[in-house]
Amino acid sequence: MWQEEYKDCLEYIDAYWEKIIYKPSRMRLRYRVHNLPHELPYGDKFGKTKDIKNQDINPRSIKLPHYYFVPNDNKFRYIYYWDSFFMFKGLMGTKREWLMPEMVENFIYLFNTFHLIPNFSAPGSMGRSQPPFFSSMILDTYLKRLNPNNPYYVTGLKRKWYEYRMKQWLKQAIEVAKQEYELVWIDKENSYNHRVPNTMLSRYGDRDIGYSQSSELESGWDMTSRFYNRCDQFLPIDLNSYLYKYETDFARAAEILGNREEAKKWKETSEIRKKAMQTMWDSDEGFFYDYGYNFQKISHYFSLASFTPLWAGIATAEQAQLAILHLPKFETPYGLTIGAKISLAKKIDLTHIQRRYHPAIEDIIKSKQWDYPNIWSPLEYLTVIGLLRYGYTGEAKRIMISSVKTHAKLYRKYNTFFEKINGETGKPSVGYKYAMQEGFGWTNAIFYRYIQILDAIDKDQQLYKEPRTQQPPYDLSILH
């Protein structure tokens, strides 16, 4: 039903991939490529790469050894760390799944070369990373490549050999993710300005400078009122949810590889983080918030980041039930706004303040692009998956339908998808730091994924893995 109704949108999304997939660099790179268990790339085997024409000729970009994709064919023609995770959602279950291991290998190359996965693939971003999703991309790739529906599926002895080779690949890749986790995000030597004394929780930072603006750039929320221009002074609820996901991913990988003791260690580590994150829970308001460690206070800024503990499976069933009560603060006929209107700064009477200070004050309090009323697909998507994991299928479906209808209406008017939209008007969001971006990678991917999930729900497909636990969070069986 959904695929047929939005066939024109899906055809555009499918065609747009050809504009944003790039060939590997022709330069000689001092890098040992991990041998994947198939011809590299297996897309060649099925004629998938012969039509890729895009070649990186940008002298400012870092040259990459594997095929890769970028967010759009305009401003964002580098690979971006967290964009890539969300764009994976548009690859799963399609003929372009072969790009997933290619991108993982590119991230391995970047980490081994620069000792972090940079914000984007250019020297100008070498001081900072972006919200970390590397372990998720590795496991998404591993689990998808064992799917019997994939064209390279084999049986018998070949299948056993293939599974062995895939486990070897998983072992190599997840070790790099562990190094990134320990070196960059746990940051015991404080080389990346992510470590905060007297807590195991992390903050956003910057390897070279470590000040508030570069920390905000690393958060991906550039720019936002969420951190009050002091991003480096907060323990962000989303970052620590993502790191909890790393720890549970490491436990799962260890179980797959038969390392029970290591799996136990990572489960214990994740439980310690979950317990530490309870300082971010306000029991009076029933919501998670960022924590200002300098002042030892919760921020009380309402943003969709507060739903990431549901996506990661940190929240208890009771906490999820209370958090859902705050959904109306974000929900519009067009989807979920990134922040709540109630959290916008109030106007200040500047008549008694010297005029020379007015521009600086006005810049701080004005609404920014990662504030209400803008709708950004990535955090909306994480919220939707969080709702599904805790059994709130009706709420998740309602939000997905609103989003799909809005983006389809805009596509049918403008013949493109947009990076973000205005949650008050349902129109493209303009008037911020840079020109409105079209394309657009993560919007396309999440639109595609919503269509697949909505079809699965309407066809009464099994959403959850069995046996199902008595209390949420539940593990989803559908692609997500």
Helices and strands as residue ranges (DSSP letters): H 2-5, H 7-20, E 21-22, H 42-45, E 68-69, H 81-88, H 99-114, G 123-125, H 134-145, H 156-180, I 181-186, H 212-219, G 231-233, E 234-235, H 237-256, H 260-276, G 277-280, E 281-282, E 287-288, E 291-292, E 297-298, G 304-307, H 308-312, H 317-324, G 327-329, E 331-332, E 335-336, G 341-343, G 355-357, H 358-365, E 374-376, H 377-389, H 393-414, E 417-418, E 420-422, E 438-439, H 441-458
